[in-house]
Every structure is written in structure tokens, then in C-alpha cells.
Amino acid sequence: MKKIAVVGCGSYMDSGKGCPGEWRCLKAASLGDGNFKEPSQVVAFVKCECPGRAIATNIGMAIKLSEIKPDVIYLSSCLAKAKPGCPYTDAEEKAKIIEEKTGIKVVLGTHDYH
């Protein structure tokens, strides 16, 4: 089973818009729905906090503390497909920074649930 980490938008999750820790991402991962090609084990769920400067460091710390390196990192749909988008950096730029710092592939978006 593929091991994955999910990065959620802290601003969205804290706003109470139906995302208490992104149960939809967890559901999609466990079922292999959306951008997950197969059922996957979530080994880390990291919250991106505005303005996002520490996200790569926080992911690195989550990996170090859990002692489990994910095969893939997913930027949650609320982070990758937000309307309006992040005012600090777009999802593609975040993904590039994370990939460069961790050496782990990043996928934009997790699910298409509404």
C-alpha cells in the first residue's frame, strides 16, 4: 500500500467550511478515489499555515518524527483548487518548493467531492 502525506490549507480548515481536518481527503485516500490511483495509507497530515513559509520544514519534521517517509505528498483540494486561491503562493509553486526540499513527488488535489 502506498504511503502518502496530505497538506491541507489551515485557513480553510480553521474557517469551519466543512473541513474539520479534511475527512474528504482521508476518505478519498482510503478508497483510492479522486487523484489517488489506489487505496493509500495516510502517514502524515500537515496543515499549511499562512503565509506558508514553513510548510516544507513542517513536512520534513512530520516525516522525521513519524519515522515513515511517504511515497507521495498530496496538496489537498482545498489548498490546490481554492477559489479564491492562496494570496501568498500558488499551488504549483508550493509543490515545487516541497519537491525540492523533500525529494518527494507532490500531486495537486486529492478529491472531487463537494
C-alpha positions in Angstrom: 0.0 0.0 0.0 1.3 3.4 -1.0 2.2 5.7 2.0 1.1 9.3 1.5 1.2 12.6 3.3 -1.5 15.3 2.8 -1.0 19.0 3.2 -4.3 20.9 3.9 -5.0 24.6 3.9 -5.0 25.8 7.5 -7.0 28.9 6.7 -9.8 26.8 5.0 -9.8 24.2 7.7 -10.0 26.8 10.5 -12.9 28.7 8.8 -15.3 25.9 9.5 -16.4 25.4 5.9 -16.9 21.7 6.3 -13.3 20.7 6.6 -12.5 19.7 10.2 -9.2 18.1 9.3 -10.2 17.2 5.8 -12.2 14.0 6.2 -12.8 14.1 2.4 -9.1 13.7 1.8 -8.9 10.8 4.2 -11.9 9.1 2.6 -10.5 9.5 -0.9 -7.1 8.1 0.2 -8.6 5.1 1.9 -10.9 4.3 -1.1 -8.4 5.2 -3.9 -10.8 7.9 -5.2 -10.0 11.2 -6.8 -6.4 11.7 -7.5 -5.4 8.6 -5.6 -4.8 5.7 -8.0 -5.2 3.1 -5.3 -6.2 2.9 -1.7 -3.4 4.6 0.3 -2.2 4.8 3.9 -2.1 8.4 5.2 1.1 8.6 7.3 1.0 12.4 7.8 -1.5 15.2 7.6 0.2 18.7 7.8 -1.6 22.0 8.0 -0.2 24.8 5.8 -0.3 28.0 8.0 -0.3 31.4 6.3 1.8 32.6 4.7 3.2 29.1 4.1 6.9 29.7 4.6 7.4 26.8 7.0 5.4 24.2 5.1 8.4 22.2 3.7 10.1 22.3 7.1 6.9 21.2 8.8 6.6 18.3 6.3 10.2 17.3 7.0 9.6 17.4 10.7 6.4 15.2 10.4 8.4 12.7 8.4 11.3 12.7 10.9 9.0 12.4 13.9 6.9 9.6 12.4 9.9 7.8 11.0 7.8 7.0 8.0 8.7 8.6 4.6 5.7 9.0 2.3 5.9 7.8 -1.2 3.9 10.8 -2.4 2.7 14.1 -0.9 -0.7 15.5 -1.9 -1.8 19.1 -1.6 -5.4 18.9 -0.5 -8.1 20.0 -2.9 -8.9 22.9 -0.6 -5.3 24.1 -1.0 -4.7 23.2 -4.7 -8.1 24.2 -6.1 -9.2 27.0 -3.7 -11.3 29.8 -5.1 -10.0 32.4 -4.4 -6.6 30.9 -4.3 -3.9 31.4 -1.7 -2.8 35.1 -1.6 0.8 34.2 -0.8 1.8 31.5 -3.3 0.0 29.3 -5.9 -0.2 25.6 -5.5 2.3 24.8 -8.3 4.9 27.0 -6.6 4.2 25.3 -3.2 4.5 21.9 -4.9 7.8 22.8 -6.5 9.3 24.1 -3.2 8.1 20.9 -1.3 9.5 18.6 -4.0 12.9 20.4 -4.0 13.2 20.3 -0.2 11.9 16.8 0.4 12.7 14.9 -2.8 9.2 13.5 -2.8 6.7 13.8 -5.7 3.8 16.2 -5.0 0.3 15.8 -6.5 -2.1 18.8 -6.8 -5.5 17.9 -5.3 -6.9 14.9 -3.5 -10.6 14.5 -4.4 -13.6 16.0 -6.3 -16.2 15.6 -3.5 -18.4 18.6 -2.8 
